Amino acid sequence: MAWELAQLNIGRVVAPLDSPALHGFTSMLDHINQLAEQSPGFVWRLQSESGNATDVPFDDDPLLIANLSVWRSVEDLRSYVYAGEHLQMLRQRKQWFSHRPGPNQVLWWVPAGHRPSLTEARAALALLALNGPTAHAFTFAQAFEAPPQANQLVQVSVD
C-alpha cells in the first residue's frame, strides 16, 4: 500500500469573509489555490462549487474556516507552504485570523487514493490536541515517516 499525506489547517477569521477586513485574504484565495494545484506533489484539495472550501462548514462557528488537502509527501507540502507567494500570505495571517487555542494544523498519512473527509480531519486534529505529535497525527515540527509499504512488512511468527 502506498501512502499520501493529508493536511488540515483551520483558522478563525476576524470578520465575515465578505467584509472589507478580509478582502486581502479573499482576493488572493483563488490564486493561492491555483499555485497549490500546480505545485510538485499536490494531489487533491477540498472545495465546494465556489472553487474553495471557505463555505464548507468546519463546525458550528461560522468564522472558522478549513483547508483540507492531500500531498505526495511532507517535503512537497512544506515546499509549498513555506515558499513564494503562499509564504507571503502566511506572514500576513494575523491581519485576517484571530488566535484560537489548540493546534491549527495537523498532518497524517492516508492510503493513496483516499480523500479524507472533514470528519476524519477533525478527528486527526483532536488526536493531535490530546496526545501531541504521534505517527497518527503530527506537525511539520515533528513529522513522522509514512507507514511501511505492505510488501516491506516483516512477518513474525511464533512457533
Protein Blocks (a to p, Z undefined) as FASTA:
>chain_A
ZZddddddddddfbdfkbmklmmmmmmmmmmmmmmmmpghiabdcddfkopaklpcfblb
lkbccdddddfbfklmmmmmmgcjllmmmmmmmmmpccdedjfbdcddddehiacdfklm
mmmmmmmmmnopafkbccfklccdddddfklpccdddZZ
